[in-house]
Amino acid sequence: MSSDAAVAATRAGPRLDEAAAPWRRVSVYTVGGVVLAGLLAPLVLTRLTIGAYLLTLLILFFMQAVVAQSWNLIMGYGGIYSFAQVALFAVGGWTSGVLVHSLGWNPFLAILFSPIVAVLAALGIGLPTLRLRGVYVVLLTLAFHELARVFAVTGPRFISGGGYGLVSVGTFQFGDAVGDQRTIYLYYVAALIFAIATFVIWRVIHSPLGVAVTALRDSETYAVSRGINQFGIRLVLFAISAFFTGLAGGYMTHYNGGISTTVFDFPRIIDLLAMIVIGGWGTFGGPILGAGIVIGLDQYLVAIGDYRALFLGLILAVIAVFAPQGLWPLIRGVYYKYLAPESAPPPLEAPPTAPHEGGLS
């Protein structure tokens, strides 16, 4: 090699190994198969007697998984123990609901403002909250949750709906489509939101931002000493999480034709926590798996009424004892141990075993 070539190589730096990028480990065939299955699912399910019911469950799964993934992004990966997620969901829902109910906007236009207002609310929470530590973060975000609930109940009538919420909000309309055809269109809109949110969260996790966030969670002192802007990084993460949470809230408002103040009830928080804990705290696929499990269990537990919360609590206790990192890491471990090819790489995710004081920020 000539001296000029050596100097040029030195200035260019080491070549990036594209194959080492975490997102390159996902098989194109796997992604294509999942997308194809999602596109064909309505066409297959509508041929079944309970097809419409299964489609509504899938729509609910998509939206719950988006909120659970968003919360896991800041709590599992970022170590930010915020309990304002349900309130941000409600902010998105009420924003879109008021625009349609009180101002007569088209739902497809109004829903675009749901994530924007949710992000603004998240920034308002994050500016004081992300400078705190420990239990103060939990208390302040719970205080925001309660303030949002009180305002939704006692605020102006065009917002509170007389204390019951907005009960007559315009729904999504697709021309003359009704019945199963309309449900199919609603399914595709929900699937699109879920796909976009999942992709963005995946890219955030496997990006320099995700590395910085995880470093702050695992060793805040070391990460800051390496030049990571703790406040700025976590505020950006907070905004990304709020964006998709607010978008899900707006969609559900127009899907249900309204939004009730019962959205603030404590069981809603427990359900989302259960999805994250059962699936896998601080893992990418955990909240998605947990959302499917919790929604599926709900269909069987609804018959036991008030004992549902008790049964769900027992499940959480069993998971905490026998699979403290959740079911997703357990399933991945079994796959790589018994089913994966010999040359398959080990799992990349290393979820935190439990919340720790250093990560409470």
C-alpha positions as CSV (number, residue, x, y, z in Angstrom):
1,M,0.0,0.0,0.0
2,S,1.4,3.5,-0.9
3,S,1.8,6.2,1.6
4,D,-1.0,8.2,0.1
5,A,-3.4,5.3,0.3
6,A,-2.4,4.6,3.9
7,V,-3.0,8.3,4.8
8,A,-6.4,8.2,3.0
9,A,-7.4,5.0,4.9
10,T,-6.4,6.5,8.2
11,R,-8.5,9.6,7.6
12,A,-11.5,7.5,6.5
13,G,-11.4,5.5,9.7
14,P,-12.4,1.8,10.1
15,R,-15.0,0.5,7.8
16,L,-18.4,-0.1,9.3
17,D,-19.4,-3.7,9.5
18,E,-23.0,-3.5,8.2
19,A,-23.7,-7.1,9.0
20,A,-23.1,-6.3,12.7
21,A,-26.0,-3.9,12.9
22,P,-28.7,-5.4,15.1
23,W,-31.5,-4.5,12.8
24,R,-29.8,-6.5,10.0
25,R,-30.3,-9.7,12.0
26,V,-34.0,-9.7,11.2
27,S,-34.8,-11.9,8.3
28,V,-36.4,-10.3,5.4
29,Y,-38.5,-13.4,4.9
30,T,-39.7,-13.3,8.5
31,V,-40.8,-9.6,8.1
32,G,-42.4,-10.3,4.8
33,G,-44.3,-13.3,6.2
34,V,-45.6,-11.3,9.1
35,V,-46.7,-8.5,6.9
36,L,-48.4,-10.9,4.4
37,A,-50.1,-12.7,7.3
38,G,-51.4,-9.3,8.6
39,L,-52.7,-8.3,5.2
40,L,-54.5,-11.6,4.6
41,A,-55.8,-12.1,8.1
42,P,-59.1,-10.1,7.6
43,L,-59.8,-12.0,4.3
44,V,-59.5,-15.3,6.2
45,L,-61.2,-14.4,9.4
46,T,-64.3,-12.9,7.8
47,R,-65.1,-16.3,6.5
48,L,-65.5,-17.6,10.0
49,T,-68.6,-17.2,12.2
50,I,-66.7,-15.3,14.8
51,G,-64.5,-13.5,12.3
52,A,-65.7,-10.0,13.1
53,Y,-65.2,-10.6,16.8
54,L,-61.6,-11.8,16.2
55,L,-60.9,-8.7,14.1
56,T,-62.0,-6.4,16.9
57,L,-59.7,-8.3,19.3
58,L,-56.8,-7.8,16.9
59,I,-57.6,-4.1,16.7
60,L,-57.6,-3.9,20.4
61,F,-54.3,-5.9,20.5
62,F,-52.7,-3.5,18.0
63,M,-53.5,-0.4,20.1
64,Q,-52.7,-1.9,23.5
65,A,-49.4,-3.2,22.1
66,V,-48.5,0.3,20.8
67,V,-49.2,1.9,24.3
68,A,-47.3,-1.0,26.0
69,Q,-44.3,-0.7,23.7
70,S,-44.2,3.1,24.2
71,W,-44.3,2.7,28.0
72,N,-41.7,0.0,27.9
73,L,-39.5,2.3,25.8
74,I,-39.2,4.9,28.6
75,M,-39.5,2.6,31.6
76,G,-37.8,-0.7,30.5
77,Y,-35.1,0.8,28.3
78,G,-34.8,4.3,29.7
79,G,-35.3,3.5,33.3
80,I,-37.7,6.4,33.6
81,Y,-40.5,5.2,36.0
82,S,-43.3,7.4,34.7
83,F,-46.9,6.6,35.4
84,A,-48.3,9.2,33.1
85,Q,-48.8,6.9,30.2
86,V,-52.6,6.4,30.6
87,A,-53.0,10.2,31.0
88,L,-51.1,10.8,27.8
89,F,-53.3,8.2,26.1
90,A,-56.3,10.2,27.4
91,V,-54.8,13.5,26.2
92,G,-54.5,12.1,22.7
93,G,-58.1,10.8,22.8
94,W,-59.6,14.0,24.2
95,T,-57.7,16.1,21.7
96,S,-59.1,14.3,18.7
97,G,-62.5,13.9,20.3
98,V,-62.9,17.6,21.0
99,L,-61.9,18.6,17.5
100,V,-64.5,16.3,16.0
101,H,-67.2,16.6,18.6
102,S,-67.1,20.4,19.3
103,L,-65.5,21.8,16.1
104,G,-66.8,19.4,13.5
105,W,-63.5,18.2,12.1
106,N,-63.1,15.1,10.1
107,P,-61.8,12.2,12.3
108,F,-58.9,11.4,9.9
109,L,-57.7,15.0,10.2
110,A,-58.3,15.3,13.9
111,I,-56.3,12.2,14.8
112,L,-53.2,13.8,13.3
113,F,-53.3,16.3,16.2
114,S,-53.6,13.7,18.9
115,P,-49.9,12.8,19.0
116,I,-48.8,16.4,18.7
117,V,-50.7,17.5,21.8
118,A,-49.6,14.4,23.6
119,V,-46.0,15.3,22.9
120,L,-46.5,18.8,24.2
121,A,-48.1,17.4,27.3
122,A,-45.2,15.0,27.7
123,L,-42.7,17.8,27.4
124,G,-44.6,19.8,30.0
125,I,-44.3,16.7,32.3
126,G,-40.7,15.9,31.4
127,L,-39.2,19.3,31.9
128,P,-39.6,19.2,35.7
129,T,-39.8,15.4,36.1
130,L,-36.7,14.3,34.4
131,R,-34.6,16.4,36.7
132,L,-35.8,14.4,39.7
133,R,-34.8,11.1,41.2
134,G,-36.3,8.1,42.9
135,V,-39.9,8.0,44.1
136,Y,-40.4,11.7,43.2
137,V,-40.7,10.8,39.5
138,V,-43.5,8.3,40.3
139,L,-45.3,10.8,42.5
140,L,-45.1,13.6,40.0
141,T,-46.3,11.6,37.1
142,L,-49.1,10.1,39.1
143,A,-50.0,13.7,40.1
144,F,-50.3,14.6,36.4
145,H,-52.5,11.5,35.9
146,E,-54.8,12.7,38.7
147,L,-54.9,16.3,37.4
148,A,-55.8,15.1,33.9
149,R,-58.6,13.0,35.4
150,V,-60.0,15.8,37.5
151,F,-59.9,18.2,34.5
152,A,-61.6,15.6,32.3
153,V,-64.4,15.2,34.9
154,T,-64.9,18.8,36.0
155,G,-63.6,20.8,33.1
156,P,-65.7,22.8,30.5
157,R,-68.6,20.8,29.2
158,F,-67.2,20.5,25.7
159,I,-64.3,18.6,27.2
160,S,-65.8,16.8,30.2
161,G,-69.2,16.0,28.6
162,G,-70.9,16.6,31.9
163,G,-68.5,14.5,33.8
164,Y,-68.9,11.3,31.8
165,G,-66.5,12.1,29.0
166,L,-67.2,12.5,25.3
167,V,-69.9,10.0,24.5
168,S,-70.9,11.0,21.0
169,V,-67.8,11.5,18.9
170,G,-67.8,10.9,15.2
171,T,-66.3,7.6,14.1
172,F,-64.1,6.7,11.2
173,Q,-66.1,6.5,8.0
174,F,-65.1,4.7,4.8
175,G,-67.6,5.8,2.3
176,D,-70.6,3.4,2.1
177,A,-68.7,0.6,3.9
178,V,-70.6,-1.0,6.8
179,G,-70.5,-4.2,8.8
180,D,-67.6,-6.5,8.2
181,Q,-66.3,-4.4,5.4
182,R,-65.9,-1.4,7.7
183,T,-64.3,-3.5,10.4
184,I,-61.7,-4.7,7.8
185,Y,-60.8,-1.1,7.0
186,L,-60.6,-0.2,10.7
187,Y,-58.3,-3.3,11.1
188,Y,-56.0,-2.0,8.4
189,V,-55.7,1.5,9.9
190,A,-54.9,0.0,13.3
191,A,-52.4,-2.4,11.8
192,L,-50.7,0.4,10.0
193,I,-50.3,2.4,13.2
194,F,-49.0,-0.7,15.0
195,A,-46.5,-1.4,12.2
196,I,-45.2,2.2,12.1
197,A,-44.9,2.4,15.9
198,T,-43.2,-1.0,16.1
199,F,-40.7,-0.1,13.4
200,V,-39.8,3.3,14.9
201,I,-39.4,1.9,18.4
202,W,-37.2,-0.9,16.9
203,R,-35.0,1.6,15.2
204,V,-34.8,3.8,18.3
205,I,-33.7,0.9,20.4
206,H,-31.0,-0.2,17.9
207,S,-29.6,3.3,17.3
208,P,-27.1,5.6,19.0
209,L,-30.1,7.1,20.9
210,G,-31.0,3.6,22.2
211,V,-27.5,2.9,23.2
212,A,-27.3,6.2,25.1
213,V,-30.6,5.5,26.8
214,T,-29.6,2.0,27.9
215,A,-26.2,3.3,29.2
216,L,-28.0,5.9,31.3
217,R,-30.3,3.2,32.7
218,D,-27.5,0.8,33.6
219,S,-24.9,3.3,34.8
220,E,-25.9,6.9,34.8
221,T,-22.7,8.2,36.3
222,Y,-20.5,6.5,33.7
223,A,-22.8,7.5,30.8
224,V,-22.7,11.2,31.8
225,S,-19.0,11.0,32.2
226,R,-18.7,9.8,28.6
227,G,-20.5,12.9,27.4
228,I,-24.1,11.7,27.2
229,N,-26.6,14.5,27.7
230,Q,-28.8,12.8,30.3
231,F,-31.7,15.4,30.3
232,G,-31.9,15.9,26.5
233,I,-31.7,12.2,25.6
234,R,-34.4,11.2,28.1
235,L,-36.7,14.1,27.0
236,V,-36.5,13.0,23.4
237,L,-37.3,9.4,24.5
238,F,-40.3,10.8,26.5
239,A,-41.6,12.6,23.5
240,I,-41.3,9.6,21.2
241,S,-43.2,7.5,23.7
242,A,-45.9,10.1,24.0
243,F,-46.3,10.5,20.3
244,F,-47.4,6.9,19.7
245,T,-49.4,6.8,22.9
246,G,-51.4,9.9,21.9
247,L,-51.9,8.5,18.4
248,A,-53.4,5.3,19.9
249,G,-55.6,7.3,22.1
250,G,-57.0,9.3,19.1
251,Y,-57.6,6.1,17.2
252,M,-59.5,4.4,20.0
253,T,-61.7,7.5,20.5
254,H,-63.0,7.4,17.0
255,Y,-63.1,3.6,16.9
256,N,-65.3,3.5,20.0
257,G,-67.2,6.7,19.1
258,G,-66.2,8.4,22.3
259,I,-63.9,8.4,25.3
260,S,-65.0,7.9,28.9
261,T,-63.4,9.2,32.1
262,T,-63.1,5.5,33.2
263,V,-60.0,5.5,31.0
264,F,-58.2,6.9,34.1
265,D,-59.2,4.0,36.3
266,F,-56.3,2.3,38.1
267,P,-57.0,-1.1,36.5
268,R,-56.0,0.4,33.1
269,I,-52.5,1.1,34.5
270,I,-52.4,-2.5,36.0
271,D,-53.3,-4.0,32.6
272,L,-50.5,-2.1,30.8
273,L,-48.0,-3.0,33.6
274,A,-49.0,-6.7,33.3
275,M,-48.4,-6.6,29.5
276,I,-44.8,-5.3,30.1
277,V,-44.0,-7.6,33.1
278,I,-45.5,-10.8,31.6
279,G,-43.9,-10.2,28.2
280,G,-40.5,-9.0,29.4
281,W,-39.3,-5.8,31.0
282,G,-36.9,-3.9,28.8
283,T,-37.1,-6.2,25.8
284,F,-38.4,-5.4,22.3
285,G,-40.9,-8.2,21.8
286,G,-42.0,-8.5,25.4
287,P,-44.8,-5.9,25.4
288,I,-46.2,-7.3,22.2
289,L,-46.3,-10.8,23.6
290,G,-47.7,-9.5,26.9
291,A,-50.4,-7.5,25.1
292,G,-51.5,-10.7,23.3
293,I,-51.5,-12.7,26.5
294,V,-53.4,-10.2,28.6
295,I,-56.1,-9.5,25.9
296,G,-56.5,-13.2,25.4
297,L,-56.9,-13.8,29.1
298,D,-59.4,-11.1,29.4
299,Q,-61.8,-13.0,27.2
300,Y,-61.8,-15.9,29.7
301,L,-61.5,-13.9,32.9
302,V,-64.4,-11.6,32.2
303,A,-66.7,-14.3,33.5
304,I,-65.2,-14.2,37.0
305,G,-66.0,-10.5,37.4
306,D,-64.3,-8.9,40.4
307,Y,-61.9,-11.8,40.8
308,R,-60.2,-10.9,37.5
309,A,-57.8,-8.5,39.1
310,L,-56.9,-11.1,41.7
311,F,-56.3,-13.8,39.1
312,L,-54.1,-11.4,37.0
313,G,-52.1,-10.5,40.2
314,L,-51.5,-14.2,40.8
315,I,-50.2,-14.5,37.2
316,L,-47.9,-11.6,37.8
317,A,-46.6,-13.1,41.0
318,V,-45.9,-16.5,39.3
319,I,-44.0,-14.7,36.4
320,A,-42.0,-12.7,38.9
321,V,-40.9,-15.8,40.7
322,F,-40.3,-18.3,37.9
323,A,-39.5,-15.9,35.0
324,P,-38.4,-12.6,36.5
325,Q,-37.3,-11.2,33.1
326,G,-40.6,-12.1,31.5
327,L,-41.7,-14.7,29.0
328,W,-40.0,-13.2,25.9
329,P,-36.4,-13.8,27.1
330,L,-37.5,-17.3,28.3
331,I,-38.9,-18.2,24.8
332,R,-35.9,-16.8,23.1
333,G,-33.6,-18.8,25.3
334,V,-35.4,-22.0,24.6
335,Y,-35.4,-21.3,20.9
336,Y,-31.7,-20.6,20.7
337,K,-30.9,-23.6,22.9
338,Y,-33.0,-26.3,21.2
339,L,-34.3,-25.0,17.8
340,A,-32.0,-22.5,16.3
341,P,-29.2,-23.5,13.9
342,E,-25.8,-24.1,15.3
343,S,-24.5,-20.8,13.8
344,A,-27.3,-18.7,15.1
345,P,-26.2,-15.8,17.2
346,P,-27.2,-15.6,20.9
347,P,-30.0,-13.2,22.0
348,L,-28.9,-9.6,21.8
349,E,-31.2,-8.2,24.5
350,A,-30.2,-8.1,28.1
351,P,-33.2,-6.9,30.0
352,P,-32.7,-5.4,33.5
353,T,-33.5,-7.9,36.2
354,A,-35.3,-5.4,38.4
355,P,-35.7,-1.6,38.8
356,H,-32.9,0.0,40.7
357,E,-32.4,3.3,42.4
358,G,-29.7,4.5,39.9
359,G,-32.2,4.2,37.1
360,L,-35.0,6.2,38.7
361,S,-34.7,9.5,37.1
